[in-house]
Amino acid sequence: MAPVLLLAFDTATPAVTVALHDGATVIARYTEVDARRHGELLAPGIVRVLAEAGRGRMDVTDVAVGVGPGPFTGLRVGLVTALALGDALGVPVHGICTLDILAAAAAQPGRDQGAIGADGRFAVAIDARRKEVYWALYEDRPGSGPVRLGDPAVDWPHVVEDQVAGLPVAGEGPVKYPQHFPHRIEPLLPDAAVLAALAVHRLTGGDGAGAGAYAGEILPPYPLYLRRPDAVEPAAQKPVSSPALR
């Protein structure tokens, strides 16, 4: 296999998380949680992981980015950066659903396997603001890891509660809405190390190791907003008619 240096990052949640994967393992990682500073933290995070690994930007062969769902402002920071890097370096940019990253981490070897349950079904729910959550259902299948059972969605927690009743739930949802998601499991936020391993495995058909959940797809590097942004352009004002001449 040709040399691989995959740069991965996600900004769809309050975490700004970055990692480097050399095709065999994660060689550098960085995460900081600050929902208001995605734009300030991502570029220094990329510089930091490259320096930690002793690599330069021109060594990067691929970029993988979390495409959400997530709030508009944070999510676009990661997507714009990924597309700009891909264009500048002449390398492909690959998208991964952010909920899949959390699902992969929830089912990693070494985590409490009893947390998910014998039937393998669990959910991921993250904060969507407006008192809603982004969420998806998964089934952890032997040999393939968590498989998403449908498309990501956005809804009120009490509506999602009926869909995930009795199931363990990863992500921020159970922290913000414990009355609706009482069976909380880790992780709370995505980790780019898991994103990197997941992307390498999906791109190589299973040669990369360490993701713990491999079933899924590589997506185009475009955001999964699921709804319109909070800030929209105001509607055009009606023209003011000239006063009548007297």
N, C-alpha and C positions, 0 to 999 in steps of 0.2 A: 504494500500500500504506500502511496506517495506520502511524504511528510505532511502532517496535519498540525496546524496551530489555530484552534478555533477560539475566538473571542466571543464570550456570551455575556449578556446583561439583560436586566429586566427593571422597568420603572413603573409598572402598572399598579403598584401598591405603595404604602409609605416607605418601603425598603428600596434603596438604590443598591443593587447587588451586581457584582462583576466577577467573572472567572475566566481562566485560560485552561484549555484542554489540549494535550499534545497527541490525541488519538488513542492514548492508552490510559491516561489518568489526568485528573485535575492537578495542575502544577502551581496555580496561584489563585487566590480568591480574596474578595473584599466585599463587605456589606456595611452600610450605614442606614439607620432608620431616621428619616426626617421628611415628612410629607410635604414640606414647603420648600425644599432645597434640591429637588431633582436636577435642575439645570446647573446648579453649582457643584454638585457632588459627582456627577457621572464622569465627566472628562478627567478630573483628577483620579477617580477610581480606576479608569482604564490605564492611565499613566502608571499608577501604582502597581497594578498586577503585572504589567509588562516589565517594569523595573525589577519587581520581586523575582520574576522568572528569568531575568537576564535576556529578554527578547526585545526586539524593536517592532515598530508598526509594520514595517515591510516584511516581517516574518509571518504575519497573520495570513492564513489561507482561506478562512471562512469567518463569517459573523453570524451569530444566532441571537435573536432578540425575542423577548416575550411580547406578544401582540395583544395581550389583554384577554378578556375584557378588563377595563379599568377606567378611572376618571380621565377625562380628556387631557388635562394639562400635564399630568405626570406621564401618561402613556405616550404622548407625542414626543416628549423629550427623548425617550429611548428609540422610538421609530425613526425620528429625524436623524439622530446620531448614527444609527445603524446604516441607514441609506446613504448618508454622507460618507461614512467610512468605506462602505462597499464601493461607492463611486470613485473615491480618491485612491483606494488601494487596488481597485480592479478585481475584487473578490466577490463571491456570491454571498447574499444575505438571506438567511433562513428564518422563518417565523415559527414560534411554538406557542400554543395557547397557555397563558399563565396558569389557568386552573389545572392543566396537565402537569405543570411543574410541581405544584403542591401535591397533586395526587401521587406523582412519582416518589416524592419525598415521604409521603405517608406510608407507602408500601416498601420502603427500602429495607433490605436485610439488616437486621440488628435493631430495628424499632420493635416496640411491643406488638408482637403479632396478634395477641389477643384483643388488641384495641379495635381491629377491623371486624372481627367476628368470623364465624365458620363459613357463612355464605359469601364472604368477600365483598359485600356491598357496603359502600360508604359514599359520602358526599363531600364536596368542597364548596365553601361559601365565603366570599370576601366582601368587604364594605363597598357599596356602590353609591354611598351618600344618598341624600333625599329619603333616608330611612328605608333603603332597599339594599338588597344583596345581589351580587353576581354569583351564579351557582351552577353546578352540574353534578350528575350522578355518575358513579363509577362502580365497576366490578373488578376486583382483583383476581385475575385468572392465572392458575399455575402455568408457568412457562412463558407467559406474555406480559404479566403485570397488569396494572389497572387499565381497563378499557372504558372510555367515556361512553355512557349510554344515552347519546343524544347530544344536541348542540348546547353550548352555554346559553344561559338565560338570565334575565334580570326581573326581580319581583320583590314584593314586600315579604318580610320574614314570616309573617303568619300564614302566607300563602305557600311558601316553600316548606314550612313545617309539615304541612299535610303530605307533601311529596316525599319527605325524608324521615317520616315518623319512625322513631326507634333506631335510626341509623347513626353511626358515628360521623362527625363532621369536622373536617380540617379547615384551617383558614381563620380569618378574623371574625367571621360570622358568629361563631359560638361565644366569642369574647364580648362582642357588642350586644348580642341578643341571646343571652343564656336561657331566657324563658322559652325561646322557640327552638334552640339547639342545645339541649342539656348534655348530650354525649359528645364532649369535645375531645379531639385528638390532635396531636402535632402533625405538621408544623403550623405555625401561625402565619408566617410570611414566606414568600418564595426565596430560594437560594440559587444563585447563578451557577454554583457548582453542579447542582442537580440539572439545571437547564443545559449546561454544557455537555454533561454525560448523556442526557436524553437526546440532544441534537446529534451527537456523534453516533450514537447507536442507530437512530433513525436514518442517518445519512449513509452509514456503512452496512446496514442490514444486520447489525448485531455484533460487529467486531469490537466496538468500544465497550468498556465495562464501567459499572458503578452507578448507573441511574436507578436500577431497581424496578423500573416500570417503563416498558419500551413500546407497547402498542400505541399507535397513533400516527399522525401525519405531520409532514413538514408543510407549513402554510406560507403563503406569500407574506412579505414583510409589510403588511398593512393592518391598521388597528381594528380590533373588534370592540367598537364602542357600544353596540347594542341599543343605543338611544342617542338623541341629539345632545350636543354639549349644552351646559348651563348658560353659557354666554352666547347670544345670537345677535346678529345685526338687527338694529331696529327697522321696523317697516318704513318704507318711504312715506314721507309726509305728503299730505294732500297739498297741491299748489294753492297759494292764497290768491284769490281773485282781486283784480285791481278795483279800487273804489269807483263807483259809477260817477260819470261826469255830470255835473249839474249845469 
